[in-house]
Amino acid sequence: MSEERVESVKHALRQLVVDPRASATVDRSEATVRRGEAAVEDVREAARFADADGFAELERAVGAAERHGRPDVVARGNTVLDAVDAYRAAASDHFRHGHEGLMSSEPVLPEETT
């Protein structure tokens, strides 16, 4: 049985003895993580997710999953957040002064980096 499946079974068993509101919180967290996963796969989804403040929501979802003992959801959410951080770093580096532009081999001018 996969580690993710084991965690899902543990989660289901815990839900039999815990407050149903906690289950709803974890379900919302998992849904947010799924939307984040879709966002890193498709640029249009990423734009919609970002416009809806999805990355901040994802950070909150990871925290909620951690508080409710869902390491599988935490790991998936952190994978998405790590990918977003890597994309942001790459974009930031790409548009620094002296880097070659996207459409030509001409360097990016200082006034184009602000």
LINVENBEL-V954422 format. One record per residue. N is the residue number from 1. RES is the residue in one letter. OMEGA is omega in whole degrees, -180 to 180 (NA if undefined). D_FIRST is the distance of its C-alpha to the first C-alpha in whole Angstrom. Layout:
n->N res->RES omega->OMEGA d_first->D_FIRST
n->N res->RES omega->OMEGA d_first->D_FIRST
This chain:
n->1 res->M omega->-178 d_first->0
n->2 res->S omega->180 d_first->4
n->3 res->E omega->179 d_first->7
n->4 res->E omega->179 d_first->8
n->5 res->R omega->178 d_first->6
n->6 res->V omega->179 d_first->7
n->7 res->E omega->179 d_first->10
n->8 res->S omega->178 d_first->11
n->9 res->V omega->177 d_first->10
n->10 res->K omega->179 d_first->12
n->11 res->H omega->-179 d_first->15
n->12 res->A omega->178 d_first->15
n->13 res->L omega->178 d_first->16
n->14 res->R omega->-177 d_first->19
n->15 res->Q omega->177 d_first->20
n->16 res->L omega->-175 d_first->21
n->17 res->V omega->-178 d_first->24
n->18 res->V omega->179 d_first->25
n->19 res->D omega->180 d_first->27
n->20 res->P omega->177 d_first->27
n->21 res->R omega->177 d_first->28
n->22 res->A omega->179 d_first->26
n->23 res->S omega->179 d_first->23
n->24 res->A omega->179 d_first->26
n->25 res->T omega->-180 d_first->26
n->26 res->V omega->178 d_first->22
n->27 res->D omega->178 d_first->22
n->28 res->R omega->179 d_first->25
n->29 res->S omega->-180 d_first->24
n->30 res->E omega->178 d_first->21
n->31 res->A omega->178 d_first->23
n->32 res->T omega->178 d_first->25
n->33 res->V omega->178 d_first->22
n->34 res->R omega->178 d_first->22
n->35 res->R omega->177 d_first->26
n->36 res->G omega->177 d_first->26
n->37 res->E omega->178 d_first->23
n->38 res->A omega->-178 d_first->25
n->39 res->A omega->-179 d_first->28
n->40 res->V omega->179 d_first->27
n->41 res->E omega->-174 d_first->27
n->42 res->D omega->-175 d_first->30
n->43 res->V omega->178 d_first->34
n->44 res->R omega->177 d_first->35
n->45 res->E omega->179 d_first->32
n->46 res->A omega->179 d_first->32
n->47 res->A omega->179 d_first->36
n->48 res->R omega->-179 d_first->35
n->49 res->F omega->179 d_first->33
n->50 res->A omega->180 d_first->35
n->51 res->D omega->-180 d_first->38
n->52 res->A omega->-178 d_first->36
n->53 res->D omega->-176 d_first->36
n->54 res->G omega->-177 d_first->32
n->55 res->F omega->174 d_first->31
n->56 res->A omega->177 d_first->33
n->57 res->E omega->179 d_first->31
n->58 res->L omega->178 d_first->28
n->59 res->E omega->177 d_first->29
n->60 res->R omega->180 d_first->29
n->61 res->A omega->178 d_first->26
n->62 res->V omega->177 d_first->24
n->63 res->G omega->180 d_first->26
n->64 res->A omega->179 d_first->26
n->65 res->A omega->179 d_first->22
n->66 res->E omega->179 d_first->22
n->67 res->R omega->-177 d_first->25
n->68 res->H omega->173 d_first->22
n->69 res->G omega->178 d_first->19
n->70 res->R omega->-178 d_first->17
n->71 res->P omega->178 d_first->16
n->72 res->D omega->179 d_first->14
n->73 res->V omega->178 d_first->17
n->74 res->V omega->-178 d_first->20
n->75 res->A omega->180 d_first->18
n->76 res->R omega->179 d_first->18
n->77 res->G omega->179 d_first->22
n->78 res->N omega->176 d_first->23
n->79 res->T omega->178 d_first->22
n->80 res->V omega->-179 d_first->24
n->81 res->L omega->177 d_first->27
n->82 res->D omega->179 d_first->27
n->83 res->A omega->179 d_first->27
n->84 res->V omega->178 d_first->30
n->85 res->D omega->179 d_first->32
n->86 res->A omega->178 d_first->32
n->87 res->Y omega->-180 d_first->33
n->88 res->R omega->180 d_first->36
n->89 res->A omega->179 d_first->37
n->90 res->A omega->180 d_first->37
n->91 res->A omega->179 d_first->39
n->92 res->S omega->180 d_first->42
n->93 res->D omega->-176 d_first->42
n->94 res->H omega->-174 d_first->43
n->95 res->F omega->176 d_first->46
n->96 res->R omega->-180 d_first->47
n->97 res->H omega->176 d_first->51
n->98 res->G omega->179 d_first->52
n->99 res->H omega->179 d_first->48
n->100 res->E omega->-178 d_first->49
n->101 res->G omega->-179 d_first->49
n->102 res->L omega->-170 d_first->46
n->103 res->M omega->-180 d_first->49
n->104 res->S omega->178 d_first->51
n->105 res->S omega->179 d_first->52
n->106 res->E omega->180 d_first->54
n->107 res->P omega->175 d_first->53
n->108 res->V omega->-179 d_first->52
n->109 res->L omega->-178 d_first->55
n->110 res->P omega->-178 d_first->55
n->111 res->E omega->179 d_first->56
n->112 res->E omega->-176 d_first->53
n->113 res->T omega->-179 d_first->50
n->114 res->T omega->NA d_first->51
